[in-house]
Structure formats: C-alpha cells, structure tokens
Amino acid sequence: MTPPPFTIRSVQAFGYRYPLTMPVITSFGRMNDRPAVFVRVEDADGYVGWGEVWCNFPAPGAEHRVRLVNEVLAPALVGFHATEPSAAFEHLTQGTSVLALQSGEAGPFAQSIAGIDLAVWDLHARRQNLALWRLLGGAKQKIKVYASGINPIGSERTAEAALSRGYRALKLKIGFDPAGDRANLAALRRLVGEGLLAADVNQGWIIAQALELAPHLDRFGLAWLEEPIRADRPREEWKQLHEIVRFPLAAGENIASRAGFAEVLREPVLGVVQPDIAKWGGLSACAGIARDILASGKMFCPHYLGAGIGLLASAHLLAGVGGDGLLEVDCNENPLRDRFCGPVLDARDGVIELGDEAGLGITPNLASIEKYRTV
C-alpha cells in the first residue's frame, strides 16, 4: 500500500560548535572545533524528522549552511506536497540548480539539501511507524563498525581507547611523514592483531608519491587505502595505482553525482566505495547507489565524520541495504555526536545494534547543547 502524501510545514536548521582540546588533523588541514548543523522538518500533520548537514570545512562553513537552509531552502520547501521523500530532494535540487551554478556553491547547496533530505526520510519513516532501517529494506539490525579519525599524533593511545570501548577495527590518518606513517601503522597493527586496519591519506599525495609510497604499506595488511590521491584526478592515475597495489583502494565521500558513482562502479579500481549521505545525495540518491555498489561486487562503507544525527542515519542506511561493510565512527571527542547517535555509541565486539523505534529512533534534546550553539 502506498503511503499517503504529506505537506511540509516548517524547515529549520541549527548550528553548533564544540571546542576541541586536541585538533582533528588531516593532510589538508586541522579542525580546531567540531561543528554541526542539525535540521528539523515538520509536516502539516505534526510529524517531525531530523537530519544533519556536512559542514566540516571551511572553518566558517556551518554558519553559512545554516543560513542556506533557513533563508533559501526552507522557503522553497514550506508548503510543498510530497508524494514520497525523494520528491522533496528533487524539488530542491532542480529548483536551486541555476542558483548553485551562478554562485559557484554547488557543494554547500548539495550538503544543505542532503541534510534536509535525511530529515524528510526520518519524518516519512515516523509517519509509517517504522524504523528507518526497516523502511529501507533491512533484514538485520546489527552492523559492524570501525573506529576512524585516528590522528598521526597520539595514534596508539587513541587506538587503545577505541579498542577498550568495543571496537575491533581501526582507520589511521596518514599522508604526513612517510616514516612516521609507517611507524603508526605498525603500532596499530600490533594493537588490533588480525582485526581490520585501514589508512586514509585524505587526498594528500600526487600520483608520483602514491606510486612510490603505497607499495611500502603492503606489509600492514590494509583492508583499504582511502583517497591516496585527489578524488578528481584522471581515472588513468587511479588505474595506475590500482595496478601496483595488492590491497583495495577506497573513495566516494567526494563523489557528488550519480554519474560519478556509475563511472567508478563500471571499473575495478575501487574495492570500497564510500558515499557520504550528509555531503551529497541524502538517502534519496545514496540508498540506490549503495545497492548499486553491492550489486557491482564492491564493499559499501558509508563515509561519516560529523555529529550524531547523520551518523545514526548512516547506520540505518547500512543496515537497510545490507552487505559486509562497516560503519565509520569518528573516535575523537565530540558530545555533538555522542548525545545524538543512539545505539551507535554502544559498540560491543565491533558490532552495534539498531532498535525498532520509528524513524531514526531518537528525538534530539537540543536544549542539552544550547551552550555550543552559534546560530
């Protein structure tokens, strides 16, 4: 039976920043605080859904995206009659395509629309009194997780803490001093034993560096090497690298079109594909792409390095589509994640279990983080 349509009554974004004692370090920059943009969507019947917008970079990006949602996208969606959740996504994407082009802000628009889309899907699942993972077709509510965001400084201590909290798989940030990178990988391999270990270069190498450095990582038994070169480099460079390494290559967080994903799924270069539902596509685009990834024989591992609502939505997507992939969980300090990710916070022997509550299964108490609000 087709669910009845619904009308959007309100859309509102809220911006927050949590100051860090230890910055998150990547090969291209540092995060001195953890930003978050949460989105609340309500329909004419009083049902409410929650989403999250990717906003890690640039430094003032969160506040800009809050204004994009509240001043540009919300007025375009209020009063919209949606026959299905993806109708709102298509309405906003098509309606702002020229504006995004004119302003040169395709990314911020796509990220803001993705956050709204997540909220609309949560609302849609609550209307049907179904857990989101069940609505997406899931058959089991347990999924594997891995601890991500492990910095090059203090990596062994961070990894030990993650393992003590129930993780059994780790991902280290590399792309700095090659000798230091290898020492960190050796230490993490000792800690995790036979468990999964991956490395993320964050687009930090040019192809010549990648061809030189990647083969030296073979001894660490990597589950994958993530974004060793820029995501937008010619496919020939990616193919060159694929031909000389014996571990899978991973990418996807910086692919922002259906055509882009279709291209990497047609070729053998990537073994692990990682769309980010809060950065582009939301569930409306990425649920289908996730199923295409599995159909292509590749591993689907949703990318995520933000706050709790988007992380929880990523967990529901992974449980909904299935496969052997793992959910990325940032292991750095962040109450904006921990207070709103529900069961994702409770990893046991490398696994988390989603509940059967409607939608995402949580109703965030924004009053508890009011002191971190910026806009």
C-alpha positions in Angstrom: 0.0 0.0 0.0 1.4 3.4 -1.0 1.8 5.8 2.0 -0.3 8.9 1.8 1.4 12.1 0.7 2.4 14.8 3.2 2.9 18.6 3.2 5.9 20.3 4.6 5.0 22.9 7.2 8.4 24.0 8.5 12.1 23.6 8.0 14.7 24.9 10.4 18.5 24.5 10.8 20.5 24.9 14.0 24.3 25.5 14.1 26.7 24.4 16.8 30.5 24.2 17.6 32.2 22.1 20.2 35.8 23.4 21.0 38.4 20.6 20.9 41.3 20.2 23.3 43.1 18.1 20.6 42.5 19.2 16.9 41.5 16.7 14.3 44.4 16.6 11.8 44.2 15.7 8.1 46.7 16.1 5.4 45.0 19.2 4.1 44.1 21.0 7.4 43.0 21.0 11.0 39.7 21.1 12.8 40.0 23.1 16.0 36.4 22.5 16.9 33.6 20.1 15.9 30.8 21.9 14.0 27.3 20.5 13.5 24.2 21.6 11.6 21.1 19.8 12.6 17.9 20.2 10.6 14.3 19.8 11.8 11.4 19.3 9.4 7.8 19.1 10.4 4.8 18.3 8.3 1.2 19.5 8.4 0.2 16.5 10.5 2.7 17.3 13.2 5.2 14.6 12.4 8.9 15.7 12.9 12.1 14.4 11.3 15.7 15.2 11.9 18.7 15.4 9.6 22.3 16.8 9.5 24.3 18.8 7.0 28.0 18.1 6.4 29.9 21.3 7.5 33.5 20.4 8.5 35.2 22.7 6.1 36.0 25.6 5.6 36.2 26.8 9.2 33.0 29.1 9.0 31.1 26.6 6.9 28.5 25.6 9.5 27.1 29.0 9.9 26.9 29.5 6.2 24.9 26.3 5.7 22.5 27.2 8.5 21.7 30.4 6.6 21.4 28.5 3.3 18.8 26.2 4.8 16.9 28.8 6.7 16.9 31.7 4.2 17.0 29.9 0.8 15.9 26.3 1.0 13.3 26.4 3.7 11.1 29.0 1.9 11.3 26.8 -1.2 10.1 23.7 0.6 7.5 25.0 3.0 4.0 24.1 1.6 5.5 21.5 -0.7 3.2 18.5 -1.2 5.4 15.4 -1.2 4.2 12.1 -2.6 7.4 10.4 -1.4 10.6 11.5 0.4 12.7 11.8 -2.7 10.2 14.3 -4.2 11.5 17.0 -1.8 15.1 16.2 -2.7 14.4 16.5 -6.4 12.3 19.7 -5.9 15.1 21.4 -4.0 17.9 20.1 -6.3 16.2 21.2 -9.5 14.9 24.4 -8.1 18.3 25.6 -7.0 20.5 24.2 -9.7 20.9 27.5 -11.5 21.5 29.4 -8.3 24.1 26.9 -7.2 25.9 27.3 -10.6 25.6 31.1 -10.5 27.0 31.3 -7.0 29.7 28.7 -7.5 28.4 26.9 -4.4 27.3 23.5 -5.7 28.8 21.9 -2.6 27.1 23.9 0.1 23.8 23.6 -1.7 24.2 19.9 -2.1 25.2 19.4 1.5 22.3 21.5 2.8 19.8 19.7 0.6 21.2 16.3 1.8 20.6 17.3 5.4 17.0 18.3 4.7 16.6 15.0 2.8 17.7 13.0 5.8 15.1 14.8 8.0 12.4 14.1 5.4 13.2 10.4 5.4 13.1 10.3 9.2 9.8 12.0 9.1 8.5 9.6 6.4 9.5 6.6 8.5 7.9 8.0 11.6 4.6 8.6 9.7 4.6 4.8 8.9 5.8 3.9 12.5 8.7 2.0 11.0 12.4 2.1 12.0 14.2 3.7 9.1 16.5 0.7 8.5 13.3 -1.5 8.1 11.8 1.1 5.7 14.9 0.9 3.6 14.5 -2.9 3.3 16.8 -4.1 6.1 16.6 -7.7 7.4 19.0 -7.4 10.3 19.7 -4.6 12.7 23.2 -5.5 13.7 26.1 -3.9 11.7 29.9 -3.8 12.1 31.7 -0.6 13.0 35.2 0.7 12.8 37.0 3.5 14.8 38.0 6.3 12.5 39.6 9.7 12.7 42.8 8.4 14.4 45.3 11.3 14.2 49.0 10.9 13.5 49.8 12.3 16.9 48.9 10.1 19.8 47.5 7.5 17.4 48.5 4.5 19.6 46.8 5.9 22.7 43.7 6.8 20.6 43.5 3.3 19.2 43.9 1.7 22.6 41.0 3.7 23.9 38.8 2.8 20.9 39.5 -0.9 21.4 38.7 -0.6 25.0 35.3 0.8 24.0 34.4 -2.2 22.0 35.8 -1.5 18.5 37.7 -4.3 16.7 38.7 -2.3 13.5 40.7 0.9 13.1 41.5 3.5 10.4 44.5 5.8 10.7 45.1 9.1 9.0 48.3 9.2 7.0 49.8 11.3 4.3 52.4 13.1 6.6 56.0 12.0 7.2 56.3 8.5 5.4 58.4 7.0 8.2 56.0 8.3 10.8 53.0 7.0 8.9 54.6 3.5 8.8 55.5 3.6 12.4 51.9 4.5 13.4 50.6 1.7 11.1 52.9 -0.8 12.7 51.8 0.2 16.2 48.1 -0.1 15.2 48.6 -3.4 13.6 50.2 -4.7 16.8 47.2 -3.4 18.8 44.4 -4.7 16.5 46.0 -8.0 15.8 44.2 -9.8 13.0 41.4 -7.2 13.0 40.7 -4.7 10.2 43.2 -1.9 9.7 42.7 0.8 7.0 44.5 4.0 6.2 43.3 7.4 4.9 45.5 9.8 3.0 42.8 12.4 2.6 43.8 13.1 -1.0 47.3 14.1 0.3 49.6 12.6 -2.4 50.2 13.4 -6.0 50.3 10.3 -8.2 54.1 10.1 -8.2 54.1 10.0 -4.4 51.3 7.4 -4.3 53.2 5.1 -6.7 56.3 5.4 -4.6 54.8 5.1 -1.1 51.7 2.9 -1.4 53.6 -0.4 -2.1 55.5 0.1 1.2 52.2 -0.2 3.0 51.6 -3.8 1.8 53.1 -5.4 4.9 50.5 -3.9 7.2 47.6 -6.0 5.7 45.4 -3.0 4.9 41.7 -3.5 4.4 41.8 -0.5 2.1 43.8 2.7 1.3 41.5 5.6 1.2 41.8 8.6 -1.1 45.5 8.3 -1.7 45.3 11.0 -4.5 42.7 13.7 -5.2 39.3 12.4 -5.9 39.1 14.4 -9.1 42.3 13.2 -10.7 42.0 11.5 -14.1 40.9 7.9 -13.9 44.1 6.8 -15.5 46.0 7.9 -12.4 43.7 5.8 -10.2 44.1 2.9 -12.6 47.9 3.2 -12.4 47.8 3.0 -8.6 45.3 0.1 -8.6 47.7 -1.9 -10.8 50.6 -1.8 -8.4 49.0 -2.4 -5.0 47.7 -5.6 -3.6 45.1 -4.0 -1.2 41.8 -2.4 -2.1 41.5 1.4 -2.9 38.7 3.3 -1.4 36.9 6.6 -2.2 33.4 8.1 -2.5 33.0 10.9 0.0 34.0 13.4 -2.6 32.0 12.0 -5.5 28.9 14.2 -5.9 26.8 12.9 -8.7 25.1 9.7 -9.9 27.3 9.7 -13.0 30.4 9.9 -10.9 29.4 6.8 -8.9 28.3 5.0 -12.0 31.8 5.6 -13.5 33.7 4.1 -10.6 31.3 1.1 -10.4 32.0 0.2 -14.0 35.7 -0.3 -13.4 37.7 -2.5 -11.0 39.8 0.3 -9.4 37.9 0.9 -6.2 37.2 -2.1 -3.9 35.5 0.0 -1.3 33.0 2.8 -2.2 32.0 5.4 0.5 29.2 7.9 -0.3 28.5 10.4 2.5 24.8 10.9 2.9 25.2 14.3 4.6 27.6 15.6 2.0 25.7 14.8 -1.2 22.6 12.9 -2.1 21.0 12.2 1.2 19.1 8.9 1.3 17.2 9.7 -1.8 20.2 9.3 -4.0 22.6 7.3 -1.8 20.3 4.4 -0.9 20.1 3.4 -4.6 23.8 4.0 -5.1 24.5 1.8 -2.0 22.6 -1.0 -3.6 24.4 -0.5 -6.9 27.7 -0.7 -5.0 26.7 -4.1 -3.6 25.4 -5.3 -7.0 28.8 -4.4 -8.5 30.6 -6.7 -6.1 32.3 -3.9 -4.2 32.1 -3.1 -0.5 29.7 -0.4 0.6 31.1 1.5 3.7 29.3 4.8 4.3 31.6 7.7 5.0 30.9 9.8 8.0 32.9 12.3 10.1 30.3 14.6 11.7 27.8 14.7 14.6 25.3 12.2 15.8 22.2 12.5 13.7 24.0 12.0 10.3 26.0 9.1 11.8 22.8 7.4 13.0 21.2 7.9 9.6 24.3 6.3 8.0 23.9 3.3 10.3 20.3 2.9 9.3 21.3 3.0 5.6 24.0 0.3 6.1 21.5 -1.9 8.0 18.9 -1.2 5.4 20.9 -2.2 2.3 23.0 -5.0 4.0 26.3 -6.3 2.8 29.6 -6.8 4.7 30.5 -3.2 5.0 31.4 -1.3 8.2 30.1 2.0 9.6 32.7 4.7 10.1 32.6 6.1 13.6 34.9 9.0 14.5 36.6 8.2 17.8 37.6 11.8 18.7 35.9 13.7 21.4 32.6 15.1 20.3 29.4 15.4 22.5 27.5 16.7 19.4 28.0 13.1 18.1 27.7 11.1 21.3 24.4 12.6 22.6 22.6 12.1 19.3 23.8 8.8 17.8 21.7 6.5 19.9 22.8 2.9 19.8 25.9 3.7 17.7 27.6 4.7 20.9 27.4 1.2 22.2 29.8 -0.9 20.3 30.3 -4.5 21.5 32.9 -6.7 19.9 32.9 -4.5 16.8 29.1 -4.5 16.4 26.2 -2.2 17.1 22.5 -3.0 17.2 19.8 -0.6 16.0 16.4 -0.5 17.6 12.9 -0.8 16.3 11.7 2.7 17.3 10.1 4.7 14.4 12.4 6.7 12.1 15.9 7.2 13.5 14.7 6.1 16.9 15.8 9.3 18.7 14.3 12.8 19.4 17.3 15.1 20.0 17.2 17.3 23.0 18.8 20.4 21.6 18.5 22.2 24.9 21.3 20.0 26.2 23.8 21.6 23.8 22.5 25.1 23.8 25.8 26.4 25.1 27.5 25.3 21.9 25.0 27.0 19.6 26.4 29.6 17.3 23.5 30.5 15.0 
